[in-house]
Amino acid sequence: MSMNDPESANLILALTPIILLQFGLAAFALVRLYRAESDKIKYLPRWAWTLLVLFVGFIGPVAYLVIGQED
């Protein structure tokens, strides 16, 4: 399957919103993480949350936003 193949182009177009959503969600979670005071971050240290947000797909950022921060 080459990049000139119409199926490849359709696949890339179909995945683009998902990829953008992933990057946006990770960026939002990282901004929230690094603006938070240290005593407001729960369960893991900041560096561990950073790794989870960056490397665990949608689950990492969602986990931080749902359980990792104290409002």
Residue frames as qw, qx, qy, qz and C-alpha x, y, z in Angstrom:
[[0.000, 0.890, 0.455, 0.000, 0.00, 0.00, 0.00],
 [0.451, 0.142, 0.014, 0.881, 1.65, 3.22, -1.15],
 [0.014, -0.467, -0.339, 0.817, 0.77, 6.79, -0.22],
 [0.231, 0.172, -0.421, -0.860, -0.61, 7.30, -3.76],
 [0.165, -0.284, -0.934, -0.137, -3.17, 4.57, -3.17],
 [0.351, -0.479, -0.210, -0.777, -6.69, 6.02, -2.73],
 [0.747, -0.471, -0.469, -0.034, -7.34, 3.67, 0.18],
 [0.582, -0.138, -0.338, 0.726, -4.32, 5.09, 2.04],
 [0.006, 0.276, 0.031, 0.961, -5.53, 8.64, 1.47],
 [0.573, -0.500, -0.373, -0.532, -8.99, 7.74, 2.75],
 [0.753, -0.362, -0.473, 0.281, -7.53, 6.06, 5.82],
 [0.395, 0.007, -0.230, 0.889, -5.38, 9.10, 6.62],
 [0.233, -0.368, -0.164, -0.885, -8.39, 11.41, 6.21],
 [0.696, -0.476, -0.462, -0.275, -10.49, 9.17, 8.44],
 [0.732, -0.314, -0.406, 0.449, -7.84, 9.05, 11.20],
 [0.271, 0.421, -0.094, 0.860, -6.99, 12.76, 11.16],
 [0.437, -0.655, -0.054, -0.614, -9.77, 13.85, 13.59],
 [0.886, -0.416, -0.198, 0.051, -8.86, 11.07, 16.02],
 [0.703, 0.098, -0.181, 0.681, -5.18, 12.00, 15.91],
 [0.042, 0.537, -0.043, 0.841, -5.96, 15.69, 16.42],
 [0.664, -0.617, -0.148, -0.394, -8.27, 14.85, 19.32],
 [0.884, -0.240, -0.232, 0.326, -5.52, 12.76, 20.93],
 [0.500, 0.235, -0.148, 0.821, -2.93, 15.54, 20.62],
 [0.215, -0.602, -0.062, -0.766, -5.38, 18.16, 21.86],
 [0.786, -0.549, -0.209, -0.190, -6.43, 16.08, 24.85],
 [0.815, -0.125, -0.216, 0.523, -2.81, 15.34, 25.77],
 [0.284, 0.401, -0.078, 0.868, -1.85, 19.01, 25.44],
 [0.449, -0.644, -0.125, -0.606, -4.80, 20.09, 27.59],
 [0.865, -0.449, -0.215, 0.054, -3.95, 17.51, 30.28],
 [0.705, 0.061, -0.183, 0.683, -0.26, 18.51, 30.28],
 [0.028, 0.545, -0.029, 0.837, -1.11, 22.20, 30.63],
 [0.659, -0.617, -0.132, -0.409, -3.44, 21.40, 33.55],
 [0.899, -0.230, -0.237, 0.287, -0.79, 19.14, 35.09],
 [0.588, 0.125, -0.159, 0.783, 2.01, 21.69, 34.97],
 [0.133, -0.565, -0.012, -0.814, -0.16, 24.59, 36.13],
 [0.744, -0.552, -0.323, -0.194, -1.40, 22.62, 39.13],
 [0.243, -0.729, 0.537, -0.348, 0.22, 23.08, 42.50],
 [0.327, 0.289, -0.896, 0.081, 2.09, 20.00, 43.72],
 [0.219, 0.027, 0.807, -0.548, -0.31, 19.39, 46.59],
 [0.643, 0.322, 0.141, -0.680, -3.26, 19.28, 44.14],
 [0.585, 0.359, -0.665, -0.293, -1.87, 16.32, 42.15],
 [0.778, -0.302, 0.401, -0.377, -3.15, 13.00, 43.49],
 [0.977, 0.030, 0.193, -0.086, -1.87, 9.42, 43.47],
 [0.843, 0.193, 0.125, 0.486, 1.31, 9.82, 41.35],
 [0.329, -0.569, 0.099, 0.747, 4.15, 12.33, 41.07],
 [0.379, 0.762, -0.044, -0.523, 4.06, 14.87, 38.24],
 [0.072, 0.510, -0.756, -0.404, 6.69, 13.00, 36.19],
 [0.267, 0.111, 0.957, 0.010, 4.65, 9.77, 36.29],
 [0.426, 0.668, 0.472, -0.387, 1.48, 11.55, 35.20],
 [0.227, 0.720, -0.373, -0.540, 3.47, 13.14, 32.37],
 [0.060, -0.255, 0.921, 0.288, 4.57, 9.73, 31.11],
 [0.329, 0.381, 0.846, -0.174, 1.03, 8.37, 31.34],
 [0.366, 0.750, 0.193, -0.515, -0.44, 11.34, 29.50],
 [0.200, 0.668, -0.525, -0.488, 2.12, 11.10, 26.72],
 [0.138, 0.330, -0.904, -0.232, 2.36, 7.36, 26.21],
 [0.220, 0.200, 0.927, -0.227, -0.97, 5.75, 27.17],
 [0.008, 0.397, 0.713, 0.578, -3.21, 7.05, 24.40],
 [0.331, -0.586, -0.262, -0.692, -6.59, 8.43, 25.37],
 [0.725, -0.506, -0.464, 0.057, -6.59, 6.68, 28.73],
 [0.565, -0.086, -0.296, 0.766, -3.60, 8.59, 30.17],
 [0.010, -0.248, 0.001, -0.969, -4.97, 12.13, 29.74],
 [0.579, -0.472, -0.384, -0.543, -8.48, 11.09, 30.74],
 [0.734, -0.347, -0.510, 0.284, -7.16, 9.32, 33.86],
 [0.358, -0.018, -0.273, 0.893, -5.26, 12.42, 34.94],
 [0.215, -0.301, -0.147, -0.917, -8.21, 14.73, 34.31],
 [0.681, -0.429, -0.432, -0.406, -10.66, 12.44, 36.12],
 [0.823, -0.498, -0.255, 0.095, -8.68, 11.07, 39.09],
 [0.722, 0.076, -0.175, 0.665, -5.28, 12.74, 39.09],
 [0.125, 0.357, -0.098, 0.921, -6.22, 16.27, 39.95],
 [0.217, -0.560, -0.685, 0.412, -7.93, 17.78, 42.92],
 [0.086, 0.604, 0.302, 0.733, -10.10, 20.80, 42.24]]
